[in-house]
Amino acid sequence: MPTSPVQLPLTGLKVLDFAQLLAGPAAALRLADLGAEVVKIERPKGGDLCRSLVINDQTFEGDSLLFHAFNRNKQSVAADLKDPLDLDRVKELIASADVMIHNFRPGVMDRIGLDYDTVHSLNPRLVYGVVTGYGDAGPWRDKPGQDLLIQAMSGLTWLSGNADDAPVPTGLPLLDVQTGANLVQGILAALLRRGMTGQGGLVEVDMMSCALDLQFEQLTAYLNDDKGIPPRSAVSNANVYGTAPYGIYATKDGYLALAMTPLERLETLLPCPELSRFAQEQAFAERDVIKAVLADLLRSQSTQHWLDRLEPADIWCAKVMTWAELEQTDGFAALKPVQTITTKSGFSARTTRCPIRIDGHILTSPVGAPALGADTETYFPATETELS
């Protein structure tokens, strides 16, 4: 699969990234991956809060490795939005930009003077992207829009784990990433409309709505069922509406995932006479009993033993792998999912690449994250008064 340069679809677009931490910067990162010129507008002191969000004791010149992962291939302008001179300079940038993104709490940009109406008057063609935790109305308007908190409030944490487990959050900032992806979709749609009408627009996403949308399958079933909240399976739960054998099972030396599979097919492939007493229509009603039978059987042999028996029969199953195991597979190598980014000062780090391909080309962006204010002079050239 070629990785040579390709004409990226967003080349020539300028994006101003006022956002901090994850959801907004993740959206701006994807736009950068697709060719846009992305300029971070950061506080002169400290910059994006993500610069100090250390997750594994790895930093470079004071910036966290997480910051480098979310802000590769961007530029940085240090600007104090409370300073009239800096604010005027930022407004000049806005006048020439195509997109701006922010994730301040509702009301902050209004007080600064960079609310949508003001910005629209400066640049009617600009697409104005906003990320909030819970929208700009309602009793949760000013609550912190943090990933774990919204997972907890949205019902998401009751989908994972077994029936007797406490609520289980995802092990990654799922809602930040999902919200960023939704914002990108809205921005690209608004840019497409601008191409036809000449007018920009306002694109708003909130993390709670994204959390609910992410659960659309389960929520739709719940909203149209008078049986109430579905219970998690007591054994190998993987989907509250999933039927047996759907789940993850311990084997003699690891774990095996089993997806949608008719019970009668499993019955012919596994040495388990007990399965014969269950009809397919019992796969949900008796799922814990069925799963318990399977769990006892699958512990008796290695993961590879079961894969050798099930995969040739086109049963949907997989070994449960760690990152270390995944990294050693030919499938991982074929995808070429890792790239190296390098900053102007020489710091290098391995990270994931953009998952999108354009014209058959894998998109990589080897340019690392910028130092705070590294590009201020480029975008805010000194005036004659300042030079004198």
One Martini backbone bead per residue (centre of mass of N, CA, C, O) as a GRO file, in nm:
protein
  388
    1MET     BB    1   0.092   0.038   0.027
    2PRO     BB    2   0.103   0.357  -0.034
    3THR     BB    3   0.304   0.658   0.114
    4SER     BB    4   0.306   0.866  -0.077
    5PRO     BB    5   0.239   1.149  -0.194
    6VAL     BB    6  -0.073   1.336  -0.177
    7GLN     BB    7  -0.353   1.501  -0.260
    8LEU     BB    8  -0.503   1.670  -0.026
    9PRO     BB    9  -0.834   1.771   0.030
   10LEU     BB   10  -0.748   2.024   0.252
   11THR     BB   11  -0.579   2.188   0.086
   12GLY     BB   12  -0.584   2.543   0.182
   13LEU     BB   13  -0.689   2.515   0.463
   14LYS     BB   14  -0.781   2.704   0.757
   15VAL     BB   15  -0.723   2.621   1.106
   16LEU     BB   16  -0.853   2.712   1.425
   17ASP     BB   17  -0.721   2.598   1.747
   18PHE     BB   18  -0.876   2.654   2.071
   19ALA     BB   19  -0.845   2.386   2.188
   20GLN     BB   20  -0.850   2.136   2.451
   21LEU     BB   21  -0.713   1.842   2.497
   22LEU     BB   22  -0.923   1.626   2.300
   23ALA     BB   23  -1.176   1.665   2.117
   24GLY     BB   24  -1.093   1.914   1.952
   25PRO     BB   25  -0.799   1.829   1.873
   26ALA     BB   26  -0.890   1.569   1.727
   27ALA     BB   27  -1.033   1.715   1.498
   28ALA     BB   28  -0.791   1.888   1.401
   29LEU     BB   29  -0.609   1.649   1.337
   30ARG     BB   30  -0.777   1.532   1.103
   31LEU     BB   31  -0.757   1.786   0.927
   32ALA     BB   32  -0.450   1.771   0.904
   33ASP     BB   33  -0.431   1.490   0.776
   34LEU     BB   34  -0.612   1.618   0.520
   35GLY     BB   35  -0.430   1.917   0.480
   36ALA     BB   36  -0.463   2.121   0.685
   37GLU     BB   37  -0.405   2.427   0.834
   38VAL     BB   38  -0.303   2.416   1.177
   39VAL     BB   39  -0.378   2.653   1.441
   40LYS     BB   40  -0.281   2.710   1.753
   41ILE     BB   41  -0.446   2.874   2.023
   42GLU     BB   42  -0.254   2.994   2.299
   43ARG     BB   43  -0.148   3.034   2.595
   44PRO     BB   44   0.141   3.176   2.704
   45LYS     BB   45   0.073   3.019   2.978
   46GLY     BB   46   0.097   2.667   2.912
   47GLY     BB   47  -0.134   2.636   2.730
   48ASP     BB   48  -0.238   2.355   2.668
   49LEU     BB   49  -0.338   2.134   2.909
   50CYS     BB   50  -0.210   1.878   2.766
   51ARG     BB   51   0.093   1.941   2.818
   52SER     BB   52   0.038   1.841   3.144
   53LEU     BB   53  -0.083   1.547   3.061
   54VAL     BB   54   0.045   1.290   3.227
   55ILE     BB   55   0.047   0.919   3.165
   56ASN     BB   56   0.383   0.794   3.159
   57ASP     BB   57   0.631   0.993   3.239
   58GLN     BB   58   0.633   1.134   2.948
   59THR     BB   59   0.852   1.392   2.835
   60PHE     BB   60   0.903   1.707   2.637
   61GLU     BB   61   0.986   2.001   2.730
   62GLY     BB   62   0.709   1.968   2.925
   63ASP     BB   63   0.559   1.775   2.733
   64SER     BB   64   0.337   1.553   2.664
   65LEU     BB   65   0.280   1.273   2.482
   66LEU     BB   66  -0.020   1.329   2.433
   67PHE     BB   67   0.017   1.598   2.290
   68HIS     BB   68   0.176   1.485   2.049
   69ALA     BB   69  -0.054   1.295   1.945
   70PHE     BB   70  -0.285   1.542   1.910
   71ASN     BB   71  -0.056   1.774   1.767
   72ARG     BB   72   0.029   1.701   1.507
   73ASN     BB   73   0.078   1.905   1.238
   74LYS     BB   74   0.107   2.178   1.392
   75GLN     BB   75   0.060   2.509   1.507
   76SER     BB   76   0.182   2.789   1.721
   77VAL     BB   77  -0.003   3.044   1.899
   78ALA     BB   78   0.052   3.305   2.118
   79ALA     BB   79  -0.247   3.420   2.299
   80ASP     BB   80  -0.415   3.687   2.464
   81LEU     BB   81  -0.759   3.725   2.476
   82LYS     BB   82  -0.741   3.978   2.696
   83ASP     BB   83  -0.572   4.118   2.481
   84PRO     BB   84  -0.633   4.352   2.248
   85LEU     BB   85  -0.401   4.297   2.048
   86ASP     BB   86  -0.430   3.991   2.027
   87LEU     BB   87  -0.728   3.990   1.946
   88ASP     BB   88  -0.691   4.141   1.681
   89ARG     BB   89  -0.503   3.930   1.554
   90VAL     BB   90  -0.702   3.698   1.566
   91LYS     BB   91  -0.918   3.834   1.388
   92GLU     BB   92  -0.739   3.834   1.137
   93LEU     BB   93  -0.720   3.530   1.116
   94ILE     BB   94  -1.024   3.475   1.095
   95ALA     BB   95  -1.067   3.632   0.823
   96SER     BB   96  -0.871   3.388   0.677
   97ALA     BB   97  -1.040   3.155   0.758
   98ASP     BB   98  -1.236   2.841   0.754
   99VAL     BB   99  -1.179   2.734   1.054
  100MET     BB  100  -1.314   2.692   1.391
  101ILE     BB  101  -1.215   2.571   1.725
  102HIS     BB  102  -1.401   2.501   2.034
  103ASN     BB  103  -1.420   2.409   2.419
  104PHE     BB  104  -1.569   2.604   2.571
  105ARG     BB  105  -1.770   2.714   2.777
  106PRO     BB  106  -2.053   2.850   2.799
  107GLY     BB  107  -1.981   3.211   2.737
  108VAL     BB  108  -1.678   3.265   2.693
  109MET     BB  109  -1.673   3.376   2.396
  110ASP     BB  110  -1.862   3.610   2.453
  111ARG     BB  111  -1.671   3.762   2.653
  112ILE     BB  112  -1.433   3.787   2.445
  113GLY     BB  113  -1.559   3.820   2.130
  114LEU     BB  114  -1.594   3.499   1.979
  115ASP     BB  115  -1.858   3.457   1.881
  116TYR     BB  116  -2.044   3.367   1.623
  117ASP     BB  117  -2.163   3.640   1.534
  118THR     BB  118  -1.896   3.794   1.530
  119VAL     BB  119  -1.740   3.604   1.338
  120HIS     BB  120  -1.942   3.615   1.101
  121SER     BB  121  -1.891   3.922   1.048
  122LEU     BB  122  -1.585   3.875   0.974
  123ASN     BB  123  -1.661   3.562   0.846
  124PRO     BB  124  -1.903   3.415   0.654
  125ARG     BB  125  -1.720   3.148   0.558
  126LEU     BB  126  -1.701   3.037   0.831
  127VAL     BB  127  -1.645   2.750   1.030
  128TYR     BB  128  -1.805   2.688   1.349
  129GLY     BB  129  -1.667   2.495   1.610
  130VAL     BB  130  -1.836   2.311   1.882
  131VAL     BB  131  -1.754   2.198   2.216
  132THR     BB  132  -1.947   2.023   2.459
  133GLY     BB  133  -2.092   1.850   2.715
  134TYR     BB  134  -2.438   1.965   2.715
  135GLY     BB  135  -2.460   2.217   2.588
  136ASP     BB  136  -2.642   2.553   2.608
  137ALA     BB  137  -2.860   2.398   2.787
  138GLY     BB  138  -2.968   2.347   3.088
  139PRO     BB  139  -2.862   2.210   3.399
  140TRP     BB  140  -2.567   2.105   3.258
  141ARG     BB  141  -2.412   2.335   3.112
  142ASP     BB  142  -2.171   2.379   3.360
  143LYS     BB  143  -2.059   2.116   3.345
  144PRO     BB  144  -1.813   1.901   3.321
  145GLY     BB  145  -1.668   1.777   3.009
  146GLN     BB  146  -1.599   1.461   3.097
  147ASP     BB  147  -1.561   1.148   3.005
  148LEU     BB  148  -1.621   0.981   3.266
  149LEU     BB  149  -1.872   1.141   3.355
  150ILE     BB  150  -2.040   1.076   3.094
  151GLN     BB  151  -2.035   0.779   3.113
  152ALA     BB  152  -2.183   0.768   3.387
  153MET     BB  153  -2.450   0.935   3.297
  154SER     BB  154  -2.526   0.763   3.012
  155GLY     BB  155  -2.497   0.430   3.081
  156LEU     BB  156  -2.231   0.298   2.967
  157THR     BB  157  -2.119   0.144   3.236
  158TRP     BB  158  -2.366  -0.087   3.207
  159LEU     BB  159  -2.248  -0.263   2.950
  160SER     BB  160  -2.012  -0.363   3.110
  161GLY     BB  161  -1.967  -0.648   3.227
  162ASN     BB  162  -2.109  -0.824   3.463
  163ALA     BB  163  -2.387  -0.846   3.656
  164ASP     BB  164  -2.205  -0.827   3.941
  165ASP     BB  165  -2.077  -0.580   3.853
  166ALA     BB  166  -1.963  -0.297   3.839
  167PRO     BB  167  -1.926  -0.031   3.685
  168VAL     BB  168  -1.777   0.006   3.343
  169PRO     BB  169  -1.537   0.165   3.198
  170THR     BB  170  -1.356   0.264   2.964
  171GLY     BB  171  -0.997   0.248   2.874
  172LEU     BB  172  -1.085   0.515   2.716
  173PRO     BB  173  -1.156   0.827   2.549
  174LEU     BB  174  -1.421   0.773   2.371
  175LEU     BB  175  -1.586   1.047   2.370
  176ASP     BB  176  -1.374   1.234   2.263
  177VAL     BB  177  -1.329   1.090   1.991
  178GLN     BB  178  -1.626   1.083   1.896
  179THR     BB  179  -1.675   1.387   1.906
  180GLY     BB  180  -1.456   1.464   1.705
  181ALA     BB  181  -1.574   1.302   1.468
  182ASN     BB  182  -1.846   1.454   1.455
  183LEU     BB  183  -1.726   1.732   1.400
  184VAL     BB  184  -1.595   1.665   1.132
  185GLN     BB  185  -1.852   1.596   0.982
  186GLY     BB  186  -1.984   1.876   1.014
  187ILE     BB  187  -1.760   2.044   0.882
  188LEU     BB  188  -1.759   1.906   0.604
  189ALA     BB  189  -2.055   1.969   0.542
  190ALA     BB  190  -2.024   2.282   0.561
  191LEU     BB  191  -1.811   2.304   0.336
  192LEU     BB  192  -1.988   2.192   0.115
  193ARG     BB  193  -2.205   2.410   0.136
  194ARG     BB  194  -2.014   2.650   0.082
  195GLY     BB  195  -1.954   2.563  -0.215
  196MET     BB  196  -2.265   2.642  -0.292
  197THR     BB  197  -2.318   2.932  -0.109
  198GLY     BB  198  -2.062   3.083   0.057
  199GLN     BB  199  -2.143   2.980   0.343
  200GLY     BB  200  -2.114   2.923   0.649
  201GLY     BB  201  -2.114   2.798   1.000
  202LEU     BB  202  -2.269   2.610   1.266
  203VAL     BB  203  -2.100   2.362   1.474
  204GLU     BB  204  -2.248   2.130   1.710
  205VAL     BB  205  -2.119   1.947   1.995
  206ASP     BB  206  -2.194   1.692   2.241
  207MET     BB  207  -2.103   1.443   2.455
  208MET     BB  208  -2.378   1.331   2.537
  209SER     BB  209  -2.498   1.289   2.256
  210CYS     BB  210  -2.267   1.102   2.166
  211ALA     BB  211  -2.316   0.885   2.381
  212LEU     BB  212  -2.605   0.816   2.285
  213ASP     BB  213  -2.538   0.753   1.989
  214LEU     BB  214  -2.340   0.517   2.053
  215GLN     BB  215  -2.616   0.367   2.187
  216PHE     BB  216  -2.841   0.319   1.967
  217GLU     BB  217  -2.903   0.019   1.978
  218GLN     BB  218  -2.979  -0.011   2.282
  219LEU     BB  219  -3.173   0.234   2.311
  220THR     BB  220  -3.381   0.147   2.103
  221ALA     BB  221  -3.464  -0.109   2.245
  222TYR     BB  222  -3.548   0.024   2.515
  223LEU     BB  223  -3.760   0.240   2.396
  224ASN     BB  224  -3.924  -0.036   2.262
  225ASP     BB  225  -3.939  -0.162   2.566
  226ASP     BB  226  -4.133  -0.282   2.856
  227LYS     BB  227  -3.889  -0.435   3.032
  228GLY     BB  228  -3.658  -0.249   3.052
  229ILE     BB  229  -3.363  -0.291   3.175
  230PRO     BB  230  -3.110  -0.469   3.071
  231PRO     BB  231  -2.929  -0.733   3.148
  232ARG     BB  232  -2.646  -0.860   3.226
  233SER     BB  233  -2.452  -1.099   3.184
  234ALA     BB  234  -2.309  -1.336   3.403
  235VAL     BB  235  -2.161  -1.448   3.138
  236SER     BB  236  -1.968  -1.311   2.915
  237ASN     BB  237  -2.016  -1.015   2.869
  238ALA     BB  238  -2.090  -0.788   2.560
  239ASN     BB  239  -2.419  -0.768   2.535
  240VAL     BB  240  -2.730  -0.696   2.653
  241TYR     BB  241  -2.860  -0.819   2.361
  242GLY     BB  242  -2.704  -1.068   2.359
  243THR     BB  243  -2.644  -1.386   2.257
  244ALA     BB  244  -2.571  -1.693   2.258
  245PRO     BB  245  -2.211  -1.680   2.278
  246TYR     BB  246  -2.163  -1.384   2.323
  247GLY     BB  247  -1.811  -1.347   2.400
  248ILE     BB  248  -1.569  -1.404   2.662
  249TYR     BB  249  -1.327  -1.676   2.707
  250ALA     BB  250  -1.167  -1.895   2.886
  251THR     BB  251  -0.871  -2.070   2.861
  252LYS     BB  252  -0.589  -2.248   2.923
  253ASP     BB  253  -0.401  -1.974   2.790
  254GLY     BB  254  -0.660  -1.765   2.769
  255TYR     BB  255  -0.862  -1.606   2.512
  256LEU     BB  256  -1.202  -1.614   2.367
  257ALA     BB  257  -1.389  -1.498   2.095
  258LEU     BB  258  -1.752  -1.495   2.051
  259ALA     BB  259  -1.986  -1.457   1.821
  260MET     BB  260  -2.215  -1.488   1.597
  261THR     BB  261  -2.371  -1.815   1.665
  262PRO     BB  262  -2.513  -2.093   1.601
  263LEU     BB  263  -2.580  -2.353   1.805
  264GLU     BB  264  -2.587  -2.589   1.595
  265ARG     BB  265  -2.296  -2.542   1.502
  266LEU     BB  266  -2.149  -2.582   1.769
  267GLU     BB  267  -2.252  -2.869   1.823
  268THR     BB  268  -2.081  -2.994   1.571
  269LEU     BB  269  -1.779  -2.877   1.683
  270LEU     BB  270  -1.830  -2.951   1.983
  271PRO     BB  271  -1.762  -3.140   2.283
  272CYS     BB  272  -2.109  -3.078   2.362
  273PRO     BB  273  -2.399  -3.227   2.442
  274GLU     BB  274  -2.552  -3.004   2.607
  275LEU     BB  275  -2.634  -2.820   2.360
  276SER     BB  276  -2.877  -2.995   2.244
  277ARG     BB  277  -3.099  -2.870   2.456
  278PHE     BB  278  -3.070  -2.610   2.274
  279ALA     BB  279  -3.230  -2.371   2.119
  280GLN     BB  280  -3.204  -2.083   1.942
  281GLU     BB  281  -3.444  -1.935   2.102
  282GLN     BB  282  -3.257  -1.962   2.379
  283ALA     BB  283  -3.005  -1.767   2.350
  284PHE     BB  284  -3.130  -1.552   2.553
  285ALA     BB  285  -3.296  -1.682   2.786
  286GLU     BB  286  -3.029  -1.901   2.827
  287ARG     BB  287  -2.743  -1.766   2.822
  288ASP     BB  288  -2.607  -1.838   3.099
  289VAL     BB  289  -2.622  -2.142   3.070
  290ILE     BB  290  -2.474  -2.167   2.801
  291LYS     BB  291  -2.214  -2.013   2.883
  292ALA     BB  292  -2.134  -2.204   3.112
  293VAL     BB  293  -2.087  -2.450   2.937
  294LEU     BB  294  -1.870  -2.319   2.755
  295ALA     BB  295  -1.671  -2.234   2.974
  296ASP     BB  296  -1.596  -2.518   3.068
  297LEU     BB  297  -1.491  -2.620   2.796
  298LEU     BB  298  -1.277  -2.393   2.707
  299ARG     BB  299  -1.075  -2.449   2.953
  300SER     BB  300  -0.953  -2.736   2.839
  301GLN     BB  301  -0.817  -2.555   2.611
  302SER     BB  302  -0.663  -2.391   2.387
  303THR     BB  303  -0.698  -2.136   2.178
  304GLN     BB  304  -0.583  -2.275   1.922
  305HIS     BB  305  -0.757  -2.523   1.927
  306TRP     BB  306  -1.026  -2.367   1.872
  307LEU     BB  307  -0.942  -2.225   1.613
  308ASP     BB  308  -0.884  -2.486   1.447
  309ARG     BB  309  -1.191  -2.571   1.465
  310LEU     BB  310  -1.358  -2.296   1.385
  311GLU     BB  311  -1.241  -2.134   1.144
  312PRO     BB  312  -1.286  -2.344   0.905
  313ALA     BB  313  -1.613  -2.301   0.976
  314ASP     BB  314  -1.672  -1.987   0.999
  315ILE     BB  315  -1.631  -1.892   1.282
  316TRP     BB  316  -1.671  -1.625   1.497
  317CYS     BB  317  -1.336  -1.575   1.597
  318ALA     BB  318  -1.087  -1.486   1.864
  319LYS     BB  319  -0.808  -1.376   1.986
  320VAL     BB  320  -0.699  -1.239   2.281
  321MET     BB  321  -0.506  -0.943   2.276
  322THR     BB  322  -0.233  -0.779   2.319
  323TRP     BB  323  -0.028  -0.542   2.212
  324ALA     BB  324   0.222  -0.725   2.190
  325GLU     BB  325   0.083  -0.939   2.016
  326LEU     BB  326  -0.024  -0.763   1.786
  327GLU     BB  327   0.258  -0.644   1.690
  328GLN     BB  328   0.350  -0.951   1.583
  329THR     BB  329   0.162  -0.943   1.350
  330ASP     BB  330   0.084  -0.946   1.014
  331GLY     BB  331  -0.167  -0.768   1.023
  332PHE     BB  332  -0.035  -0.523   1.149
  333ALA     BB  333   0.185  -0.482   0.932
  334ALA     BB  334  -0.010  -0.441   0.686
  335LEU     BB  335  -0.138  -0.165   0.799
  336LYS     BB  336   0.058   0.049   0.902
  337PRO     BB  337  -0.027   0.211   1.199
  338VAL     BB  338   0.267   0.331   1.237
  339GLN     BB  339   0.440   0.632   1.332
  340THR     BB  340   0.682   0.893   1.299
  341ILE     BB  341   0.752   1.172   1.501
  342THR     BB  342   0.904   1.511   1.456
  343THR     BB  343   1.049   1.768   1.587
  344LYS     BB  344   1.236   2.052   1.548
  345SER     BB  345   1.422   1.954   1.808
  346GLY     BB  346   1.419   1.607   1.771
  347PHE     BB  347   1.175   1.475   1.875
  348SER     BB  348   1.069   1.131   1.905
  349ALA     BB  349   0.767   0.938   1.808
  350ARG     BB  350   0.535   0.687   1.842
  351THR     BB  351   0.233   0.651   1.644
  352THR     BB  352  -0.048   0.689   1.507
  353ARG     BB  353  -0.242   0.698   1.227
  354CYS     BB  354  -0.433   0.770   0.986
  355PRO     BB  355  -0.721   0.571   0.884
  356ILE     BB  356  -0.715   0.715   0.615
  357ARG     BB  357  -0.763   0.683   0.264
  358ILE     BB  358  -0.615   0.829  -0.040
  359ASP     BB  359  -0.595   0.701  -0.337
  360GLY     BB  360  -0.445   0.447  -0.180
  361HIS     BB  361  -0.325   0.623   0.055
  362ILE     BB  362  -0.139   0.659   0.319
  363LEU     BB  363  -0.158   0.870   0.605
  364THR     BB  364   0.107   1.084   0.693
  365SER     BB  365   0.263   1.286   0.980
  366PRO     BB  366   0.588   1.365   1.080
  367VAL     BB  367   0.499   1.615   1.223
  368GLY     BB  368   0.521   1.746   1.512
  369ALA     BB  369   0.463   1.910   1.774
  370PRO     BB  370   0.449   2.221   1.899
  371ALA     BB  371   0.576   2.470   2.040
  372LEU     BB  372   0.504   2.719   2.232
  373GLY     BB  373   0.480   2.976   1.998
  374ALA     BB  374   0.653   2.898   1.736
  375ASP     BB  375   0.438   3.074   1.521
  376THR     BB  376   0.378   3.371   1.594
  377GLU     BB  377   0.550   3.542   1.389
  378THR     BB  378   0.413   3.433   1.133
  379TYR     BB  379   0.109   3.538   1.219
  380PHE     BB  380   0.252   3.792   1.397
  381PRO     BB  381   0.375   4.033   1.265
  382ALA     BB  382   0.561   4.291   1.306
  383THR     BB  383   0.531   4.611   1.349
  384GLU     BB  384   0.664   4.914   1.305
  385THR     BB  385   0.630   4.999   1.599
  386GLU     BB  386   0.769   4.747   1.725
  387LEU     BB  387   1.044   4.778   1.570
  388SER     BB  388   1.095   5.076   1.692
   0.00000   0.00000   0.00000
